[in-house]
């Protein structure tokens, strides 16, 4: 803990966090056993309360933005933090979209009967209490709460200091909506302090109250969570995403996809950071792609061949192939073919999202099979790396590990399972 904190303050923080954990544990039991109708009604009510409290939420966001600007924050970070009436309506709509999804709890995932007559079912069950630690994105508050409730879980949210006011207002609105619908308000709890020691307590599990941790933020936060967590973690370190323009790519399609993948929103984890161009397409595709990026205000850092395509290109270093810019900057490299592209992605990528642009179905199939990333696309923008675009309503994060959940983490990924076994008096010989 912070050495400057008094013993009284430490004791108060421990007491506060333990109470949050105990409340969440009780709430998780209630939500797990709530009817589909109640959960959906609570989410629709929460969405309506977000709309009714739009003025206070946007005022809080203005204060968060002002503080961020005073600290010198700019660019993609501010974009992730900023809300306006359109973005706030999108948050409310996402909550309603989650309410309309199927209820995963109790779904029979598989069933079979053994020769002795025992009938087995594998049935989806909630994970329990999900801790979400995030930095600048206030929409995480609503997305996480909605997904957790729909999947029968409770959640404890720890917002970063950057979005603390905004996230608090959103959480309060949703809690009011839950109460109105007859669901426990403690289905969502937001840690009411900016004290960083609260993060450590969540990572320790709050005396067994937390079942899984989801970090949403920069590399520093996610690295700390993965290093210190004593409970399972759904996480990705970075979104170093690639678009590979194959020798048989349609140029017009490639240009449209690359511009969207890089510049639609540069601060999202699905934004492309490295463009790979096949050697066989250099004479026809490289210059138009590079020029279109530069003309749209995107800085291009390239290898020796790419630098010859336009004098505005600067030299790429080894670090550029590993960079998550989250800005209007892209690294561009010429590769010798499909194998070289896949090798580059395997060496420098973060197992997040990769796309191949080609009219060659065999090449596309090979790319989709051999690239070991959570999301692989053919002839589509990497910015589709989003739970809403997958039809999940929203996402609690993009998981790039290989255990349990991978890709956008939606309601189905927030469930575990148990086995139900039906007998008629069988005993084991």
C-alpha positions in Angstrom: 0.0 0.0 0.0 0.9 3.7 -0.3 3.5 4.3 2.5 2.1 7.8 3.0 -1.4 6.5 3.9 -2.2 6.5 7.6 -3.2 3.3 9.3 -6.7 4.7 9.8 -7.0 5.4 6.1 -5.7 1.9 5.2 -8.2 0.3 7.6 -11.0 2.4 6.1 -10.0 1.3 2.5 -9.8 -2.3 3.5 -13.2 -2.1 5.1 -14.7 -0.4 2.1 -13.3 -2.9 -0.4 -14.4 -5.9 1.7 -17.9 -4.5 1.9 -18.0 -4.2 -1.9 -16.9 -7.8 -2.2 -19.5 -9.0 0.3 -22.2 -7.0 -1.4 -21.2 -8.4 -4.8 -21.2 -12.0 -3.6 -24.8 -11.6 -2.3 -25.8 -9.8 -5.5 -24.2 -12.5 -7.7 -26.5 -15.1 -6.0 -29.5 -13.0 -6.6 -28.7 -12.2 -10.2 -27.8 -15.8 -11.0 -31.2 -16.9 -10.0 -33.1 -13.9 -11.5 -35.6 -14.6 -14.3 -34.7 -13.7 -17.9 -37.6 -11.2 -17.8 -36.3 -9.5 -14.7 -32.8 -9.1 -16.0 -34.0 -7.7 -19.3 -36.4 -5.4 -17.6 -33.6 -4.1 -15.3 -31.4 -3.4 -18.3 -34.1 -1.6 -20.2 -34.8 0.5 -17.1 -31.0 1.2 -16.7 -30.8 2.4 -20.4 -33.8 4.7 -19.8 -32.1 6.1 -16.6 -28.9 6.8 -18.6 -31.0 8.9 -21.0 -32.9 10.7 -18.2 -29.6 11.5 -16.5 -27.8 12.6 -19.7 -27.3 16.2 -18.5 -25.5 15.2 -15.3 -23.5 12.5 -17.1 -22.3 14.9 -19.8 -21.5 17.6 -17.2 -19.3 15.1 -15.4 -17.7 14.1 -18.6 -16.9 17.8 -19.3 -15.1 18.0 -16.0 -13.1 14.8 -16.7 -12.2 16.2 -20.1 -11.1 19.5 -18.7 -8.9 17.8 -16.1 -7.4 15.6 -18.8 -6.6 18.6 -21.0 -5.1 20.5 -18.1 -2.7 17.5 -17.7 -1.7 17.9 -21.4 -3.7 14.9 -22.6 -4.7 14.9 -26.2 -5.3 12.8 -29.3 -6.7 9.3 -29.1 -6.8 9.3 -25.3 -9.1 12.3 -25.2 -11.2 10.7 -28.0 -11.7 7.5 -25.9 -12.7 9.7 -22.9 -15.0 12.1 -24.6 -18.8 11.7 -24.6 -21.4 13.7 -26.4 -25.2 13.2 -26.8 -24.7 10.9 -29.8 -22.2 8.7 -28.0 -24.2 8.7 -24.8 -27.3 7.5 -26.8 -25.1 4.8 -28.3 -24.2 3.7 -24.7 -27.9 3.5 -23.8 -28.8 1.7 -27.0 -26.0 -0.9 -26.4 -27.5 -1.6 -23.0 -30.9 -2.2 -24.6 -29.3 -4.4 -27.3 -27.8 -6.6 -24.5 -31.3 -6.8 -22.9 -32.6 -8.2 -26.1 -30.1 -10.9 -26.4 -30.7 -14.6 -25.5 -30.3 -15.6 -21.9 -27.2 -17.8 -21.7 -27.9 -19.0 -18.2 -29.3 -22.6 -18.0 -28.6 -23.2 -21.7 -27.9 -26.9 -22.4 -24.5 -26.9 -24.1 -24.4 -30.7 -24.7 -26.1 -33.8 -23.5 -25.7 -37.5 -23.8 -26.8 -40.8 -22.3 -24.4 -43.5 -21.1 -25.0 -47.3 -21.6 -25.9 -47.5 -17.9 -28.8 -45.1 -18.5 -27.3 -42.1 -16.8 -28.3 -38.9 -18.7 -25.7 -36.1 -18.7 -26.2 -32.4 -19.5 -23.6 -29.7 -19.6 -25.4 -26.5 -18.6 -24.2 -22.8 -18.8 -23.8 -21.1 -15.4 -22.7 -17.6 -14.4 -19.0 -17.0 -13.4 -20.0 -15.1 -10.3 -18.4 -11.8 -9.5 -16.4 -10.1 -12.3 -14.0 -7.3 -11.4 -13.4 -4.8 -14.2 -10.5 -2.4 -14.0 -10.4 0.3 -16.7 -8.9 3.6 -17.5 -10.4 6.2 -19.9 -13.4 4.7 -21.6 -16.6 5.6 -19.6 -18.7 3.3 -21.9 -17.0 0.3 -20.2 -19.2 1.1 -17.2 -22.4 0.4 -19.0 -21.2 -2.3 -21.3 -19.7 -4.3 -18.4 -22.7 -3.9 -16.2 -25.1 -4.9 -18.9 -23.2 -7.9 -20.0 -22.6 -9.1 -16.5 -26.3 -8.8 -15.5 -27.5 -10.5 -18.7 -25.2 -13.4 -18.0 -26.2 -13.7 -14.4 -23.1 -12.1 -12.8 -22.4 -9.2 -10.5 -19.6 -6.8 -11.2 -17.3 -4.5 -9.3 -15.9 -1.7 -11.5 -12.8 0.3 -10.8 -12.7 3.3 -13.1 -9.5 5.2 -13.8 -9.1 8.7 -12.4 -9.5 10.1 -15.9 -13.1 8.9 -16.3 -14.0 8.7 -12.6 -16.8 11.3 -12.6 -18.4 10.2 -15.8 -18.3 6.5 -14.8 -19.7 7.3 -11.4 -22.7 9.1 -12.9 -23.3 6.2 -15.4 -23.1 3.6 -12.7 -25.5 5.6 -10.4 -28.0 5.9 -13.3 -27.9 2.2 -13.9 -28.2 1.3 -10.2 -31.3 3.5 -10.1 -32.7 1.6 -13.1 -32.1 -1.7 -11.4 -33.9 -0.6 -8.3 -36.8 0.6 -10.4 -37.1 -2.8 -12.0 -36.8 -4.7 -8.8 -33.2 -6.0 -9.2 -30.5 -5.5 -6.6 -28.6 -2.3 -7.2 -25.4 -4.1 -6.1 -25.4 -6.0 -9.3 -23.1 -3.2 -10.3 -20.8 -1.4 -7.9 -18.2 1.2 -8.8 -15.3 1.6 -6.4 -15.9 5.0 -4.9 -12.3 6.0 -4.6 -9.4 6.9 -6.9 -6.9 5.3 -4.5 -4.7 3.0 -6.5 -4.4 0.6 -3.6 -8.0 -0.4 -4.3 -6.7 -2.1 -7.5 -4.3 -4.2 -5.6 -7.1 -5.4 -3.3 -9.2 -6.4 -6.3 -6.3 -8.3 -7.8 -6.0 -10.2 -4.6 -9.6 -11.2 -5.0 -11.3 -9.4 -2.0 -11.2 -12.5 0.2 -12.5 -14.7 -2.5 -15.3 -12.5 -3.6 -14.0 -11.9 -7.1 -14.0 -14.8 -9.6 -12.3 -13.2 -12.6 -10.6 -9.8 -13.5 -11.0 -8.0 -16.8 -8.5 -5.1 -17.4 -9.4 -2.5 -20.0 -6.6 0.0 -20.6 -3.0 0.5 -21.7 -0.1 -1.9 -21.6 1.0 -0.7 -18.1 -2.4 -1.5 -16.5 -2.8 -4.8 -18.2 0.8 -5.9 -17.4 0.2 -5.1 -13.8 -3.0 -7.0 -13.7 -1.5 -10.1 -15.3 1.6 -9.9 -13.0 -0.3 -9.4 -9.7 -3.7 -11.0 -10.1 -4.5 -14.0 -7.9 -7.7 -14.7 -9.8 -8.1 -15.6 -13.5 -7.7 -12.7 -16.0 -9.4 -12.0 -19.4 -6.9 -9.7 -21.0 -5.0 -8.5 -24.0 -1.8 -6.5 -23.7 -1.9 -4.6 -27.0 -3.8 -4.4 -30.3 -1.0 -4.6 -32.8 -3.3 -5.4 -35.7 -2.2 -6.0 -39.3 -3.7 -5.8 -42.8 -2.0 -7.9 -45.4 -2.6 -6.8 -49.0 -2.1 -10.0 -51.0 -0.8 -10.2 -54.6 -4.4 -10.8 -55.8 -6.0 -8.0 -53.8 -8.5 -5.7 -55.5 -6.9 -2.3 -55.2 -10.0 -0.2 -54.7 -11.2 -2.6 -52.0 -7.7 -2.6 -50.4 -7.6 1.2 -50.3 -11.0 1.5 -48.8 -10.3 -1.1 -46.1 -6.9 0.2 -45.2 -8.2 3.7 -44.7 -11.1 2.6 -42.6 -8.9 0.1 -40.6 -6.4 2.9 -39.7 -8.4 6.1 -39.6 -12.0 5.5 -38.7 -11.0 5.7 -35.0 -7.3 5.6 -34.4 -7.7 5.1 -30.6 -9.5 1.8 -30.6 -7.7 -1.5 -30.1 -8.9 -2.8 -33.5 -7.2 0.0 -35.4 -4.6 -1.4 -37.8 -1.0 -0.5 -36.9 1.0 -2.3 -39.6 0.2 -2.6 -43.3 1.9 -5.5 -45.1 2.0 -5.3 -49.0 2.9 -8.3 -51.1 6.1 -7.9 -53.2 4.1 -9.0 -56.2 1.7 -6.1 -55.8 4.3 -3.4 -55.2 4.2 -1.9 -58.7 0.4 -1.6 -58.7 -0.7 -1.3 -55.1 2.0 0.2 -52.9 2.1 3.8 -54.1 -1.7 4.3 -54.2 -2.1 2.8 -50.7 0.7 4.9 -49.2 -0.3 8.1 -51.0 -4.0 7.7 -49.9 -2.9 7.3 -46.2 -0.5 10.3 -46.4 -3.1 12.5 -48.1 -5.6 11.7 -45.3 -3.1 13.0 -42.7 -1.7 9.7 -41.6 2.1 9.5 -41.1 3.7 6.5 -42.8 6.9 4.8 -41.5 8.2 2.3 -44.0 11.0 0.0 -45.1 13.4 1.0 -47.9 11.0 0.0 -50.7 8.1 1.8 -49.1 10.2 5.0 -48.7 10.7 5.0 -52.5 6.9 5.2 -53.0 6.5 8.7 -51.6 9.1 11.2 -50.3 6.9 11.9 -47.3 7.5 8.3 -45.9 10.0 8.2 -43.0 12.2 5.2 -42.2 10.7 2.5 -40.0 12.7 1.1 -37.1 12.5 -2.3 -35.5 10.3 -0.7 -32.8 7.7 0.4 -35.4 6.8 -3.3 -36.2 6.0 -3.7 -32.5 4.2 -0.4 -32.0 0.6 0.2 -31.0 0.4 3.8 -32.1 -3.3 4.5 -31.3 -2.8 7.5 -33.5 -2.6 8.6 -37.2 0.6 6.7 -37.8 1.1 3.4 -39.6 4.1 1.2 -40.3 4.3 -0.3 -43.8 6.4 -3.2 -44.9 6.8 -5.1 -48.1 6.7 -8.9 -47.7 7.8 -11.6 -50.1 4.5 -13.5 -50.0 1.9 -15.2 -47.8 4.4 -17.1 -45.7 6.4 -14.0 -45.0 3.3 -12.1 -44.0 2.2 -14.8 -41.6 5.7 -15.0 -40.2 5.9 -11.2 -39.6 2.5 -11.3 -37.8 3.6 -14.2 -35.7 6.8 -12.4 -34.7 5.5 -8.9 -34.1 1.8 -9.2 -33.5 -0.2 -9.4 -30.3 -2.7 -12.1 -31.3 -5.5 -9.5 -31.5 -6.9 -8.9 -35.1 -5.5 -9.4 -38.6 -7.0 -9.1 -42.0 -6.1 -10.3 -45.5 -7.2 -8.5 -48.7 -7.3 -10.9 -51.6 -9.5 -12.4 -54.3 -7.6 -15.7 -54.0 -9.8 -17.9 -51.8 -7.0 -20.4 -51.2 -4.7 -17.7 -49.9 -7.4 -16.4 -47.7 -8.1 -19.8 -46.3 -4.4 -20.4 -45.5 -4.2 -17.0 -43.8 -7.3 -17.6 -41.7 -6.1 -21.1 -40.7 -2.5 -20.3 -39.9 -2.6 -16.9 -38.3 -2.9 -17.4 -34.5 -4.9 -14.4 -33.5 -8.2 -14.0 -31.7 -9.9 -12.5 -34.8 -8.9 -13.1 -38.4 -10.8 -11.5 -41.3 -10.9 -11.8 -45.1 -11.7 -8.6 -47.1 -12.9 -6.6 -44.1 -11.6 -3.9 -41.8 -9.9 -4.7 -38.5 -12.3 -2.2 -36.9 -14.9 -4.9 -36.8 -13.1 -6.2 -33.8 -15.9 -5.1 -31.5 -18.5 -7.1 -29.6 -21.4 -5.1 -31.0 -20.3 -5.8 -34.5 -20.2 -9.5 -33.7 -23.8 -9.4 -32.6 -22.9 -9.7 -28.9 -24.6 -6.4 -28.0 -21.4 -5.1 -26.4 -18.2 -6.5 -25.1 -16.5 -6.5 -21.8 -13.1 -6.6 -23.6 -11.1 -8.4 -26.3 -9.3 -11.5 -24.9 -6.2 -12.6 -26.8 -5.3 -15.5 -24.5 -6.2 -19.1 -25.3 -8.0 -20.1 -22.1 -11.8 -20.0 -21.8 -12.6 -16.8 -23.6 -11.0 -15.4 -26.8 -11.9 -12.4 -29.0 -14.8 -10.2 -27.9 -16.0 -11.3 -24.5 -19.8 -11.2 -24.5 -22.5 -12.9 -22.4 -21.7 -16.4 -23.5 -18.0 -16.0 -22.6 -19.1 -14.7 -19.1 -20.5 -18.1 -18.3 -18.9 -21.3 -17.1 -20.9 -24.6 -16.9 -21.8 -27.4 -14.6 -23.0 -30.9 -15.2 -26.4 -32.2 -14.4 -26.7 -36.0 -14.2 -30.1 -37.7 -14.2 -30.4 -41.3 -12.9 -32.9 -43.9 -12.1 -31.3 -45.6 -9.2 -27.9 -46.5 -10.7 -25.0 -47.4 -8.5 -21.4 -47.8 -9.5 -20.1 -51.4 -9.5 
